[in-house]
Amino acid sequence: MSEEELGRKWDRCLANCAVKLVAGLGIGVVLSATLFKRRTWPVAFGSGMGFGMAYADCQHDFRSPSLLHGHVVKEQ
C-alpha cells in the first residue's frame, strides 16, 4: 500500500468519524431534551453509536486493499 493511498484512507476515516460522532451526539442531545427529561445517557449512547459505526467503517476500509472507490459507467 502506497503512502498516498494510506493517507487518503486515514483522511477519509477521520472525516467519517467526525461526521458520525457529531451526528450521534446531536441525535442524543435532541432525544435527551425531548424524551428523556434531560438525562445524559442518550448523549453518551448516541456518541458511542456514531464512534462505533465510524470505527467499523475504518476497519473495513483498511482490511480491503483491493476495493476501489468509484462508480461503474455502463456502455451503450
PQR file with spaces between the fields and no chain letter, atoms N, CA, C, O and H, PARSE charges and radii, in Angstrom:
ATOM       1  N    MET     1       0.856   -1.180    0.000 -0.4000 1.5000
ATOM       2  CA   MET     1       0.000    0.000    0.000 -0.0000 2.0000
ATOM       3  C    MET     1       0.897    1.237    0.000  0.5500 1.7000
ATOM       4  O    MET     1       1.795    1.369    0.832 -0.5500 1.4000
ATOM       5  N    SER     2       0.643    2.120   -0.930 -0.4000 1.5000
ATOM       6  CA   SER     2       1.466    3.321   -1.027 -0.0000 2.0000
ATOM       7  C    SER     2       1.099    4.311    0.083  0.5500 1.7000
ATOM       8  O    SER     2       0.036    4.230    0.697 -0.5500 1.4000
ATOM       9  H    SER     2      -0.086    2.012   -1.606  0.4000 1.0000
ATOM      10  N    GLU     3       2.008    5.233    0.308 -0.4000 1.5000
ATOM      11  CA   GLU     3       1.778    6.230    1.357 -0.0000 2.0000
ATOM      12  C    GLU     3       0.611    7.154    1.004  0.5500 1.7000
ATOM      13  O    GLU     3      -0.136    7.575    1.887 -0.5500 1.4000
ATOM      14  H    GLU     3       2.872    5.299   -0.191  0.4000 1.0000
ATOM      15  N    GLU     4       0.455    7.468   -0.276 -0.4000 1.5000
ATOM      16  CA   GLU     4      -0.659    8.331   -0.686 -0.0000 2.0000
ATOM      17  C    GLU     4      -2.003    7.666   -0.426  0.5500 1.7000
ATOM      18  O    GLU     4      -2.934    8.300    0.071 -0.5500 1.4000
ATOM      19  H    GLU     4       1.062    7.125   -0.994  0.4000 1.0000
ATOM      20  N    GLU     5      -2.095    6.389   -0.763 -0.4000 1.5000
ATOM      21  CA   GLU     5      -3.344    5.659   -0.542 -0.0000 2.0000
ATOM      22  C    GLU     5      -3.633    5.533    0.949  0.5500 1.7000
ATOM      23  O    GLU     5      -4.778    5.677    1.379 -0.5500 1.4000
ATOM      24  H    GLU     5      -1.339    5.874   -1.166  0.4000 1.0000
ATOM      25  N    LEU     6      -2.598    5.266    1.733 -0.4000 1.5000
ATOM      26  CA   LEU     6      -2.768    5.181    3.183 -0.0000 2.0000
ATOM      27  C    LEU     6      -3.210    6.524    3.759  0.5500 1.7000
ATOM      28  O    LEU     6      -4.059    6.572    4.648 -0.5500 1.4000
ATOM      29  H    LEU     6      -1.668    5.149    1.384  0.4000 1.0000
ATOM      30  N    GLY     7      -2.643    7.596    3.259 -0.4000 1.5000
ATOM      31  CA   GLY     7      -3.038    8.935    3.708 -0.0000 2.0000
ATOM      32  C    GLY     7      -4.480    9.253    3.364  0.5500 1.7000
ATOM      33  O    GLY     7      -5.209    9.832    4.169 -0.5500 1.4000
ATOM      34  H    GLY     7      -1.952    7.557    2.536  0.4000 1.0000
ATOM      35  N    ARG     8      -4.893    8.864    2.143 -0.4000 1.5000
ATOM      36  CA   ARG     8      -6.290    9.091    1.745 -0.0000 2.0000
ATOM      37  C    ARG     8      -7.241    8.295    2.628  0.5500 1.7000
ATOM      38  O    ARG     8      -8.302    8.788    3.010 -0.5500 1.4000
ATOM      39  H    ARG     8      -4.300    8.393    1.489  0.4000 1.0000
ATOM      40  N    LYS     9      -6.858    7.065    2.951 -0.4000 1.5000
ATOM      41  CA   LYS     9      -7.728    6.242    3.808 -0.0000 2.0000
ATOM      42  C    LYS     9      -7.834    6.843    5.202  0.5500 1.7000
ATOM      43  O    LYS     9      -8.916    6.847    5.790 -0.5500 1.4000
ATOM      44  H    LYS     9      -5.995    6.665    2.641  0.4000 1.0000
ATOM      45  N    TRP    10      -6.723    7.353    5.744 -0.4000 1.5000
ATOM      46  CA   TRP    10      -6.768    7.974    7.066 -0.0000 2.0000
ATOM      47  C    TRP    10      -7.611    9.246    7.050  0.5500 1.7000
ATOM      48  O    TRP    10      -8.389    9.498    7.970 -0.5500 1.4000
ATOM      49  H    TRP    10      -5.845    7.350    5.266  0.4000 1.0000
ATOM      50  N    ASP    11      -7.447   10.047    5.994 -0.4000 1.5000
ATOM      51  CA   ASP    11      -8.257   11.264    5.886 -0.0000 2.0000
ATOM      52  C    ASP    11      -9.741   10.940    5.809  0.5500 1.7000
ATOM      53  O    ASP    11     -10.557   11.568    6.484 -0.5500 1.4000
ATOM      54  H    ASP    11      -6.815    9.842    5.246  0.4000 1.0000
ATOM      55  N    ARG    12     -10.090    9.950    4.976 -0.4000 1.5000
ATOM      56  CA   ARG    12     -11.485    9.540    4.838 -0.0000 2.0000
ATOM      57  C    ARG    12     -12.003    8.976    6.160  0.5500 1.7000
ATOM      58  O    ARG    12     -13.149    9.223    6.535 -0.5500 1.4000
ATOM      59  H    ARG    12      -9.428    9.440    4.427  0.4000 1.0000
ATOM      60  N    CYS    13     -11.171    8.228    6.857 -0.4000 1.5000
ATOM      61  CA   CYS    13     -11.564    7.631    8.134 -0.0000 2.0000
ATOM      62  C    CYS    13     -11.825    8.704    9.203  0.5500 1.7000
ATOM      63  O    CYS    13     -12.822    8.640    9.922 -0.5500 1.4000
ATOM      64  H    CYS    13     -10.240    8.028    6.553  0.4000 1.0000
ATOM      65  N    LEU    14     -10.935    9.676    9.299 -0.4000 1.5000
ATOM      66  CA   LEU    14     -11.103   10.728   10.308 -0.0000 2.0000
ATOM      67  C    LEU    14     -12.303   11.623    9.997  0.5500 1.7000
ATOM      68  O    LEU    14     -13.027   12.032   10.905 -0.5500 1.4000
ATOM      69  H    LEU    14     -10.125    9.728    8.714  0.4000 1.0000
ATOM      70  N    ALA    15     -12.510   11.922    8.721 -0.4000 1.5000
ATOM      71  CA   ALA    15     -13.677   12.728    8.348 -0.0000 2.0000
ATOM      72  C    ALA    15     -14.965   11.971    8.646  0.5500 1.7000
ATOM      73  O    ALA    15     -15.922   12.549    9.162 -0.5500 1.4000
ATOM      74  H    ALA    15     -11.921   11.589    7.984  0.4000 1.0000
ATOM      75  N    ASN    16     -14.991   10.692    8.325 -0.4000 1.5000
ATOM      76  CA   ASN    16     -16.153    9.848    8.603 -0.0000 2.0000
ATOM      77  C    ASN    16     -16.424    9.785   10.104  0.5500 1.7000
ATOM      78  O    ASN    16     -17.575    9.861   10.536 -0.5500 1.4000
ATOM      79  H    ASN    16     -14.214   10.223    7.906  0.4000 1.0000
ATOM      80  N    CYS    17     -15.358    9.644   10.897 -0.4000 1.5000
ATOM      81  CA   CYS    17     -15.509    9.579   12.349 -0.0000 2.0000
ATOM      82  C    CYS    17     -16.071   10.888   12.896  0.5500 1.7000
ATOM      83  O    CYS    17     -16.944   10.873   13.764 -0.5500 1.4000
ATOM      84  H    CYS    17     -14.424    9.583   10.545  0.4000 1.0000
ATOM      85  N    ALA    18     -15.582   12.004   12.402 -0.4000 1.5000
ATOM      86  CA   ALA    18     -16.070   13.293   12.891 -0.0000 2.0000
ATOM      87  C    ALA    18     -17.549   13.488   12.558  0.5500 1.7000
ATOM      88  O    ALA    18     -18.325   13.944   13.398 -0.5500 1.4000
ATOM      89  H    ALA    18     -14.873   12.016   11.697  0.4000 1.0000
ATOM      90  N    VAL    19     -17.932   13.143   11.336 -0.4000 1.5000
ATOM      91  CA   VAL    19     -19.329   13.327   10.920 -0.0000 2.0000
ATOM      92  C    VAL    19     -20.258   12.435   11.742  0.5500 1.7000
ATOM      93  O    VAL    19     -21.285   12.899   12.237 -0.5500 1.4000
ATOM      94  H    VAL    19     -17.302   12.772   10.653  0.4000 1.0000
ATOM      95  N    LYS    20     -19.904   11.167   11.888 -0.4000 1.5000
ATOM      96  CA   LYS    20     -20.790   10.239   12.602 -0.0000 2.0000
ATOM      97  C    LYS    20     -20.825   10.519   14.100  0.5500 1.7000
ATOM      98  O    LYS    20     -21.862   10.341   14.738 -0.5500 1.4000
ATOM      99  H    LYS    20     -19.070   10.790   11.486  0.4000 1.0000
ATOM     100  N    LEU    21     -19.708   10.954   14.664 -0.4000 1.5000
ATOM     101  CA   LEU    21     -19.677   11.285   16.088 -0.0000 2.0000
ATOM     102  C    LEU    21     -20.548   12.506   16.374  0.5500 1.7000
ATOM     103  O    LEU    21     -21.297   12.516   17.351 -0.5500 1.4000
ATOM     104  H    LEU    21     -18.865   11.099   14.146  0.4000 1.0000
ATOM     105  N    VAL    22     -20.457   13.527   15.537 -0.4000 1.5000
ATOM     106  CA   VAL    22     -21.273   14.729   15.729 -0.0000 2.0000
ATOM     107  C    VAL    22     -22.753   14.426   15.489  0.5500 1.7000
ATOM     108  O    VAL    22     -23.614   14.939   16.203 -0.5500 1.4000
ATOM     109  H    VAL    22     -19.849   13.519   14.744  0.4000 1.0000
ATOM     110  N    ALA    23     -23.047   13.601   14.495 -0.4000 1.5000
ATOM     111  CA   ALA    23     -24.446   13.230   14.235 -0.0000 2.0000
ATOM     112  C    ALA    23     -25.025   12.448   15.412  0.5500 1.7000
ATOM     113  O    ALA    23     -26.148   12.713   15.841 -0.5500 1.4000
ATOM     114  H    ALA    23     -22.347   13.184   13.915  0.4000 1.0000
ATOM     115  N    GLY    24     -24.269   11.492   15.932 -0.4000 1.5000
ATOM     116  CA   GLY    24     -24.741   10.737   17.092 -0.0000 2.0000
ATOM     117  C    GLY    24     -24.910   11.617   18.314  0.5500 1.7000
ATOM     118  O    GLY    24     -25.866   11.456   19.073 -0.5500 1.4000
ATOM     119  H    GLY    24     -23.357   11.276   15.584  0.4000 1.0000
ATOM     120  N    LEU    25     -23.993   12.541   18.508 -0.4000 1.5000
ATOM     121  CA   LEU    25     -24.082   13.480   19.621 -0.0000 2.0000
ATOM     122  C    LEU    25     -25.321   14.360   19.480  0.5500 1.7000
ATOM     123  O    LEU    25     -26.041   14.585   20.452 -0.5500 1.4000
ATOM     124  H    LEU    25     -23.216   12.672   17.892  0.4000 1.0000
ATOM     125  N    GLY    26     -25.566   14.852   18.275 -0.4000 1.5000
ATOM     126  CA   GLY    26     -26.738   15.697   18.044 -0.0000 2.0000
ATOM     127  C    GLY    26     -28.042   14.964   18.276  0.5500 1.7000
ATOM     128  O    GLY    26     -28.959   15.496   18.901 -0.5500 1.4000
ATOM     129  H    GLY    26     -24.981   14.668   17.485  0.4000 1.0000
ATOM     130  N    ILE    27     -28.125   13.746   17.775 -0.4000 1.5000
ATOM     131  CA   ILE    27     -29.337   12.949   17.994 -0.0000 2.0000
ATOM     132  C    ILE    27     -29.527   12.669   19.476  0.5500 1.7000
ATOM     133  O    ILE    27     -30.648   12.714   19.982 -0.5500 1.4000
ATOM     134  H    ILE    27     -27.380   13.314   17.267  0.4000 1.0000
ATOM     135  N    GLY    28     -28.432   12.378   20.172 -0.4000 1.5000
ATOM     136  CA   GLY    28     -28.516   12.140   21.611 -0.0000 2.0000
ATOM     137  C    GLY    28     -28.988   13.359   22.381  0.5500 1.7000
ATOM     138  O    GLY    28     -29.776   13.235   23.318 -0.5500 1.4000
ATOM     139  H    GLY    28     -27.521   12.341   19.760  0.4000 1.0000
ATOM     140  N    VAL    29     -28.514   14.533   21.998 -0.4000 1.5000
ATOM     141  CA   VAL    29     -28.925   15.772   22.669 -0.0000 2.0000
ATOM     142  C    VAL    29     -30.410   16.029   22.431  0.5500 1.7000
ATOM     143  O    VAL    29     -31.139   16.387   23.356 -0.5500 1.4000
ATOM     144  H    VAL    29     -27.874   14.634   21.237  0.4000 1.0000
ATOM     145  N    VAL    30     -30.853   15.844   21.195 -0.4000 1.5000
ATOM     146  CA   VAL    30     -32.271   16.076   20.883 -0.0000 2.0000
ATOM     147  C    VAL    30     -33.158   15.105   21.652  0.5500 1.7000
ATOM     148  O    VAL    30     -34.164   15.506   22.236 -0.5500 1.4000
ATOM     149  H    VAL    30     -30.260   15.553   20.444  0.4000 1.0000
ATOM     150  N    LEU    31     -32.783   13.828   21.650 -0.4000 1.5000
ATOM     151  CA   LEU    31     -33.582   12.845   22.388 -0.0000 2.0000
ATOM     152  C    LEU    31     -33.558   13.103   23.893  0.5500 1.7000
ATOM     153  O    LEU    31     -34.563   12.918   24.579 -0.5500 1.4000
ATOM     154  H    LEU    31     -31.966   13.503   21.175  0.4000 1.0000
ATOM     155  N    SER    32     -32.416   13.525   24.392 -0.4000 1.5000
ATOM     156  CA   SER    32     -32.306   13.817   25.816 -0.0000 2.0000
ATOM     157  C    SER    32     -33.204   14.995   26.200  0.5500 1.7000
ATOM     158  O    SER    32     -33.855   14.976   27.245 -0.5500 1.4000
ATOM     159  H    SER    32     -31.600   13.675   23.835  0.4000 1.0000
ATOM     160  N    ALA    33     -33.232   15.995   25.364 -0.4000 1.5000
ATOM     161  CA   ALA    33     -34.022   17.189   25.671 -0.0000 2.0000
ATOM     162  C    ALA    33     -35.519   16.958   25.500  0.5500 1.7000
ATOM     163  O    ALA    33     -36.321   17.541   26.229 -0.5500 1.4000
ATOM     164  H    ALA    33     -32.703   16.011   24.515  0.4000 1.0000
ATOM     165  N    THR    34     -35.903   16.113   24.545 -0.4000 1.5000
ATOM     166  CA   THR    34     -37.325   15.967   24.255 -0.0000 2.0000
ATOM     167  C    THR    34     -37.987   14.779   24.956  0.5500 1.7000
ATOM     168  O    THR    34     -39.113   14.904   25.439 -0.5500 1.4000
ATOM     169  H    THR    34     -35.251   15.639   23.953  0.4000 1.0000
ATOM     170  N    LEU    35     -37.325   13.660   25.017 -0.4000 1.5000
ATOM     171  CA   LEU    35     -37.988   12.451   25.512 -0.0000 2.0000
ATOM     172  C    LEU    35     -37.538   11.966   26.888  0.5500 1.7000
ATOM     173  O    LEU    35     -38.331   11.365   27.613 -0.5500 1.4000
ATOM     174  H    LEU    35     -36.411   13.559   24.625  0.4000 1.0000
ATOM     175  N    PHE    36     -36.305   12.211   27.258 -0.4000 1.5000
ATOM     176  CA   PHE    36     -35.756   11.563   28.447 -0.0000 2.0000
ATOM     177  C    PHE    36     -35.454   12.514   29.601  0.5500 1.7000
ATOM     178  O    PHE    36     -34.564   12.240   30.405 -0.5500 1.4000
ATOM     179  H    PHE    36     -35.660   12.699   26.669  0.4000 1.0000
ATOM     180  N    LYS    37     -36.163   13.601   29.693 -0.4000 1.5000
ATOM     181  CA   LYS    37     -36.089   14.529   30.835 -0.0000 2.0000
ATOM     182  C    LYS    37     -34.656   14.982   31.144  0.5500 1.7000
ATOM     183  O    LYS    37     -34.243   15.016   32.303 -0.5500 1.4000
ATOM     184  H    LYS    37     -36.887   13.824   29.040  0.4000 1.0000
ATOM     185  N    ARG    38     -33.919   15.322   30.108 -0.4000 1.5000
ATOM     186  CA   ARG    38     -32.563   15.865   30.209 -0.0000 2.0000
ATOM     187  C    ARG    38     -31.582   14.939   30.929  0.5500 1.7000
ATOM     188  O    ARG    38     -30.743   15.401   31.703 -0.5500 1.4000
ATOM     189  H    ARG    38     -34.255   15.294   29.166  0.4000 1.0000
ATOM     190  N    ARG    39     -31.683   13.671   30.681 -0.4000 1.5000
ATOM     191  CA   ARG    39     -30.701   12.717   31.214 -0.0000 2.0000
ATOM     192  C    ARG    39     -29.502   12.667   30.268  0.5500 1.7000
ATOM     193  O    ARG    39     -29.610   13.049   29.103 -0.5500 1.4000
ATOM     194  H    ARG    39     -32.364   13.296   30.052  0.4000 1.0000
ATOM     195  N    THR    40     -28.369   12.201   30.768 -0.4000 1.5000
ATOM     196  CA   THR    40     -27.148   12.222   29.965 -0.0000 2.0000
ATOM     197  C    THR    40     -26.903   10.940   29.180  0.5500 1.7000
ATOM     198  O    THR    40     -26.083   10.941   28.263 -0.5500 1.4000
ATOM     199  H    THR    40     -28.281   11.891   31.715  0.4000 1.0000
ATOM     200  N    TRP    41     -27.581    9.858   29.507 -0.4000 1.5000
ATOM     201  CA   TRP    41     -27.270    8.607   28.833 -0.0000 2.0000
ATOM     202  C    TRP    41     -27.608    8.612   27.343  0.5500 1.7000
ATOM     203  O    TRP    41     -26.897    7.951   26.586 -0.5500 1.4000
ATOM     204  H    TRP    41     -28.247    9.858   30.252  0.4000 1.0000
ATOM     205  N    PRO    42     -28.651    9.316   26.863 -0.5600 1.5000
ATOM     206  CA   PRO    42     -28.861    9.321   25.400  0.2800 2.0000
ATOM     207  C    PRO    42     -27.717   10.005   24.641  0.5500 1.7000
ATOM     208  O    PRO    42     -27.401    9.619   23.516 -0.5500 1.4000
ATOM     209  N    VAL    43     -27.104   11.006   25.248 -0.4000 1.5000
ATOM     210  CA   VAL    43     -25.978   11.687   24.619 -0.0000 2.0000
ATOM     211  C    VAL    43     -24.785   10.735   24.520  0.5500 1.7000
ATOM     212  O    VAL    43     -24.153   10.635   23.469 -0.5500 1.4000
ATOM     213  H    VAL    43     -27.361   11.319   26.162  0.4000 1.0000
ATOM     214  N    ALA    44     -24.483   10.044   25.607 -0.4000 1.5000
ATOM     215  CA   ALA    44     -23.379    9.089   25.600 -0.0000 2.0000
ATOM     216  C    ALA    44     -23.658    7.927   24.651  0.5500 1.7000
ATOM     217  O    ALA    44     -22.758    7.476   23.942 -0.5500 1.4000
ATOM     218  H    ALA    44     -24.997   10.125   26.461  0.4000 1.0000
ATOM     219  N    PHE    45     -24.879    7.447   24.633 -0.4000 1.5000
ATOM     220  CA   PHE    45     -25.243    6.338   23.756 -0.0000 2.0000
ATOM     221  C    PHE    45     -25.137    6.749   22.288  0.5500 1.7000
ATOM     222  O    PHE    45     -24.599    5.995   21.477 -0.5500 1.4000
ATOM     223  H    PHE    45     -25.610    7.813   25.208  0.4000 1.0000
ATOM     224  N    GLY    46     -25.637    7.919   21.939 -0.4000 1.5000
ATOM     225  CA   GLY    46     -25.559    8.403   20.558 -0.0000 2.0000
ATOM     226  C    GLY    46     -24.126    8.612   20.106  0.5500 1.7000
ATOM     227  O    GLY    46     -23.770    8.266   18.980 -0.5500 1.4000
ATOM     228  H    GLY    46     -26.074    8.532   22.598  0.4000 1.0000
ATOM     229  N    SER    47     -23.300    9.179   20.981 -0.4000 1.5000
ATOM     230  CA   SER    47     -21.891    9.378   20.638 -0.0000 2.0000
ATOM     231  C    SER    47     -21.178    8.045   20.461  0.5500 1.7000
ATOM     232  O    SER    47     -20.376    7.882   19.542 -0.5500 1.4000
ATOM     233  H    SER    47     -23.589    9.460   21.896  0.4000 1.0000
ATOM     234  N    GLY    48     -21.465    7.113   21.324 -0.4000 1.5000
ATOM     235  CA   GLY    48     -20.852    5.787   21.219 -0.0000 2.0000
ATOM     236  C    GLY    48     -21.269    5.057   19.963  0.5500 1.7000
ATOM     237  O    GLY    48     -20.451    4.391   19.328 -0.5500 1.4000
ATOM     238  H    GLY    48     -22.116    7.245   22.071  0.4000 1.0000
ATOM     239  N    MET    49     -22.532    5.174   19.599 -0.4000 1.5000
ATOM     240  CA   MET    49     -23.009    4.539   18.371 -0.0000 2.0000
ATOM     241  C    MET    49     -22.319    5.161   17.145  0.5500 1.7000
ATOM     242  O    MET    49     -21.900    4.441   16.239 -0.5500 1.4000
ATOM     243  H    MET    49     -23.197    5.714   20.115  0.4000 1.0000
ATOM     244  N    GLY    50     -22.202    6.470   17.118 -0.4000 1.5000
ATOM     245  CA   GLY    50     -21.536    7.143   15.998 -0.0000 2.0000
ATOM     246  C    GLY    50     -20.079    6.742   15.891  0.5500 1.7000
ATOM     247  O    GLY    50     -19.589    6.462   14.797 -0.5500 1.4000
ATOM     248  H    GLY    50     -22.542    7.055   17.854  0.4000 1.0000
ATOM     249  N    PHE    51     -19.381    6.712   17.020 -0.4000 1.5000
ATOM     250  CA   PHE    51     -17.975    6.323   17.005 -0.0000 2.0000
ATOM     251  C    PHE    51     -17.816    4.860   16.619  0.5500 1.7000
ATOM     252  O    PHE    51     -16.891    4.512   15.885 -0.5500 1.4000
ATOM     253  H    PHE    51     -19.779    6.939   17.908  0.4000 1.0000
ATOM     254  N    GLY    52     -18.698    4.004   17.100 -0.4000 1.5000
ATOM     255  CA   GLY    52     -18.630    2.581   16.764 -0.0000 2.0000
ATOM     256  C    GLY    52     -18.853    2.325   15.282  0.5500 1.7000
ATOM     257  O    GLY    52     -18.159    1.502   14.683 -0.5500 1.4000
ATOM     258  H    GLY    52     -19.450    4.286   17.696  0.4000 1.0000
ATOM     259  N    MET    53     -19.814    3.023   14.685 -0.4000 1.5000
ATOM     260  CA   MET    53     -20.047    2.858   13.246 -0.0000 2.0000
ATOM     261  C    MET    53     -18.856    3.367   12.436  0.5500 1.7000
ATOM     262  O    MET    53     -18.480    2.754   11.437 -0.5500 1.4000
ATOM     263  H    MET    53     -20.377    3.691   15.171  0.4000 1.0000
ATOM     264  N    ALA    54     -18.264    4.479   12.859 -0.4000 1.5000
ATOM     265  CA   ALA    54     -17.097    5.008   12.157 -0.0000 2.0000
ATOM     266  C    ALA    54     -15.911    4.060   12.294  0.5500 1.7000
ATOM     267  O    ALA    54     -15.162    3.866   11.337 -0.5500 1.4000
ATOM     268  H    ALA    54     -18.570    4.976   13.671  0.4000 1.0000
ATOM     269  N    TYR    55     -15.736    3.474   13.462 -0.4000 1.5000
ATOM     270  CA   TYR    55     -14.644    2.518   13.678 -0.0000 2.0000
ATOM     271  C    TYR    55     -14.810    1.295   12.784  0.5500 1.7000
ATOM     272  O    TYR    55     -13.840    0.816   12.197 -0.5500 1.4000
ATOM     273  H    TYR    55     -16.345    3.632   14.239  0.4000 1.0000
ATOM     274  N    ALA    56     -16.025    0.792   12.680 -0.4000 1.5000
ATOM     275  CA   ALA    56     -16.282   -0.372   11.826 -0.0000 2.0000
ATOM     276  C    ALA    56     -16.027   -0.037   10.357  0.5500 1.7000
ATOM     277  O    ALA    56     -15.472   -0.859    9.628 -0.5500 1.4000
ATOM     278  H    ALA    56     -16.814    1.181   13.157  0.4000 1.0000
ATOM     279  N    ASP    57     -16.419    1.146    9.918 -0.4000 1.5000
ATOM     280  CA   ASP    57     -16.168    1.555    8.534 -0.0000 2.0000
ATOM     281  C    ASP    57     -14.667    1.665    8.258  0.5500 1.7000
ATOM     282  O    ASP    57     -14.196    1.231    7.207 -0.5500 1.4000
ATOM     283  H    ASP    57     -16.870    1.814   10.511  0.4000 1.0000
ATOM     284  N    CYS    58     -13.926    2.236    9.189 -0.4000 1.5000
ATOM     285  CA   CYS    58     -12.478    2.371    9.020 -0.0000 2.0000
ATOM     286  C    CYS    58     -11.805    0.995    8.997  0.5500 1.7000
ATOM     287  O    CYS    58     -10.901    0.752    8.198 -0.5500 1.4000
ATOM     288  H    CYS    58     -14.309    2.588   10.043  0.4000 1.0000
ATOM     289  N    GLN    59     -12.241    0.127    9.854 -0.4000 1.5000
ATOM     290  CA   GLN    59     -11.681   -1.216    9.897 -0.0000 2.0000
ATOM     291  C    GLN    59     -11.922   -1.931    8.565  0.5500 1.7000
ATOM     292  O    GLN    59     -11.028   -2.596    8.042 -0.5500 1.4000
ATOM     293  H    GLN    59     -12.976    0.324   10.504  0.4000 1.0000
ATOM     294  N    HIS    60     -13.118   -1.791    8.028 -0.4000 1.5000
ATOM     295  CA   HIS    60     -13.431   -2.404    6.744 -0.0000 2.0000
ATOM     296  C    HIS    60     -12.591   -1.782    5.625  0.5500 1.7000
ATOM     297  O    HIS    60     -12.115   -2.490    4.738 -0.5500 1.4000
ATOM     298  H    HIS    60     -13.844   -1.251    8.452  0.4000 1.0000
ATOM     299  N    ASP    61     -12.413   -0.483    5.668 -0.4000 1.5000
ATOM     300  CA   ASP    61     -11.653    0.203    4.636 -0.0000 2.0000
ATOM     301  C    ASP    61     -10.179   -0.219    4.645  0.5500 1.7000
ATOM     302  O    ASP    61      -9.583   -0.395    3.583 -0.5500 1.4000
ATOM     303  H    ASP    61     -12.799    0.093    6.389  0.4000 1.0000
ATOM     304  N    PHE    62      -9.597   -0.380    5.818 -0.4000 1.5000
ATOM     305  CA   PHE    62      -8.191   -0.758    5.904 -0.0000 2.0000
ATOM     306  C    PHE    62      -7.956   -2.247    5.623  0.5500 1.7000
ATOM     307  O    PHE    62      -6.857   -2.629    5.221 -0.5500 1.4000
ATOM     308  H    PHE    62     -10.081   -0.236    6.681  0.4000 1.0000
ATOM     309  N    ARG    63      -8.953   -3.075    5.826 -0.4000 1.5000
ATOM     310  CA   ARG    63      -8.784   -4.512    5.593 -0.0000 2.0000
ATOM     311  C    ARG    63      -9.073   -4.931    4.167  0.5500 1.7000
ATOM     312  O    ARG    63      -8.792   -6.073    3.804 -0.5500 1.4000
ATOM     313  H    ARG    63      -9.845   -2.765    6.153  0.4000 1.0000
ATOM     314  N    SER    64      -9.613   -4.067    3.360 -0.4000 1.5000
ATOM     315  CA   SER    64      -9.920   -4.428    1.981 -0.0000 2.0000
ATOM     316  C    SER    64      -9.106   -3.552    1.029  0.5500 1.7000
ATOM     317  O    SER    64      -9.625   -2.565    0.507 -0.5500 1.4000
ATOM     318  H    SER    64      -9.841   -3.140    3.655  0.4000 1.0000
ATOM     319  N    PRO    65      -7.848   -3.897    0.799 -0.5600 1.5000
ATOM     320  CA   PRO    65      -6.995   -3.028   -0.024  0.2800 2.0000
ATOM     321  C    PRO    65      -7.361   -3.031   -1.501  0.5500 1.7000
ATOM     322  O    PRO    65      -6.999   -2.099   -2.219 -0.5500 1.4000
ATOM     323  N    SER    66      -8.065   -4.045   -1.970 -0.4000 1.5000
ATOM     324  CA   SER    66      -8.382   -4.102   -3.393 -0.0000 2.0000
ATOM     325  C    SER    66      -9.676   -3.383   -3.740  0.5500 1.7000
ATOM     326  O    SER    66     -10.022   -3.284   -4.918 -0.5500 1.4000
ATOM     327  H    SER    66      -8.360   -4.802   -1.387  0.4000 1.0000
ATOM     328  N    LEU    67     -10.390   -2.883   -2.759 -0.4000 1.5000
ATOM     329  CA   LEU    67     -11.647   -2.193   -3.017 -0.0000 2.0000
ATOM     330  C    LEU    67     -11.354   -0.799   -3.564  0.5500 1.7000
ATOM     331  O    LEU    67     -10.623   -0.020   -2.953 -0.5500 1.4000
ATOM     332  H    LEU    67     -10.109   -2.963   -1.803  0.4000 1.0000
ATOM     333  N    LEU    68     -11.924   -0.504   -4.702 -0.4000 1.5000
ATOM     334  CA   LEU    68     -11.743    0.815   -5.308 -0.0000 2.0000
ATOM     335  C    LEU    68     -12.991    1.643   -5.076  0.5500 1.7000
ATOM     336  O    LEU    68     -14.110    1.150   -5.221 -0.5500 1.4000
ATOM     337  H    LEU    68     -12.517   -1.137   -5.198  0.4000 1.0000
ATOM     338  N    HIS    69     -12.798    2.889   -4.719 -0.4000 1.5000
ATOM     339  CA   HIS    69     -13.929    3.788   -4.511 -0.0000 2.0000
ATOM     340  C    HIS    69     -14.182    4.519   -5.825  0.5500 1.7000
ATOM     341  O    HIS    69     -13.351    5.305   -6.281 -0.5500 1.4000
ATOM     342  H    HIS    69     -11.889    3.290   -4.602  0.4000 1.0000
ATOM     343  N    GLY    70     -15.304    4.258   -6.409 -0.4000 1.5000
ATOM     344  CA   GLY    70     -15.635    4.880   -7.680 -0.0000 2.0000
ATOM     345  C    GLY    70     -17.019    4.442   -8.111  0.5500 1.7000
ATOM     346  O    GLY    70     -17.809    3.955   -7.303 -0.5500 1.4000
ATOM     347  H    GLY    70     -15.979    3.620   -6.039  0.4000 1.0000
ATOM     348  N    HIS    71     -17.300    4.616   -9.370 -0.4000 1.5000
ATOM     349  CA   HIS    71     -18.601    4.204   -9.879 -0.0000 2.0000
ATOM     350  C    HIS    71     -18.418    3.525  -11.222  0.5500 1.7000
ATOM     351  O    HIS    71     -17.408    3.727  -11.896 -0.5500 1.4000
ATOM     352  H    HIS    71     -16.658    5.012  -10.026  0.4000 1.0000
ATOM     353  N    VAL    72     -19.380    2.734  -11.604 -0.4000 1.5000
ATOM     354  CA   VAL    72     -19.327    1.978  -12.847 -0.0000 2.0000
ATOM     355  C    VAL    72     -20.048    2.772  -13.925  0.5500 1.7000
ATOM     356  O    VAL    72     -21.133    3.306  -13.695 -0.5500 1.4000
ATOM     357  H    VAL    72     -20.201    2.570  -11.057  0.4000 1.0000
ATOM     358  N    VAL    73     -19.446    2.845  -15.086 -0.4000 1.5000
ATOM     359  CA   VAL    73     -20.062    3.519  -16.220 -0.0000 2.0000
ATOM     360  C    VAL    73     -20.548    2.440  -17.190  0.5500 1.7000
ATOM     361  O    VAL    73     -19.770    1.590  -17.623 -0.5500 1.4000
ATOM     362  H    VAL    73     -18.565    2.412  -15.273  0.4000 1.0000
ATOM     363  N    LYS    74     -21.820    2.479  -17.521 -0.4000 1.5000
ATOM     364  CA   LYS    74     -22.384    1.496  -18.442 -0.0000 2.0000
ATOM     365  C    LYS    74     -22.057    1.864  -19.884  0.5500 1.7000
ATOM     366  O    LYS    74     -22.042    3.036  -20.259 -0.5500 1.4000
ATOM     367  H    LYS    74     -22.452    3.170  -17.169  0.4000 1.0000
ATOM     368  N    GLU    75     -21.796    0.834  -20.677 -0.4000 1.5000
ATOM     369  CA   GLU    75     -21.585    1.039  -22.104 -0.0000 2.0000
ATOM     370  C    GLU    75     -22.924    1.037  -22.805  0.5500 1.7000
ATOM     371  O    GLU    75     -23.846    0.332  -22.393 -0.5500 1.4000
ATOM     372  H    GLU    75     -21.807   -0.118  -20.373  0.4000 1.0000
ATOM     373  N    GLN    76     -23.038    1.827  -23.870 -0.4000 1.5000
ATOM     374  CA   GLN    76     -24.307    1.867  -24.606 -0.0000 2.0000
ATOM     375  C    GLN    76     -24.201    1.142  -25.913  0.5500 1.7000
ATOM     376  O    GLN    76     -25.175    1.075  -26.662 -0.5500 1.4000
ATOM     377  H    GLN    76     -22.289    2.400  -24.205  0.4000 1.0000
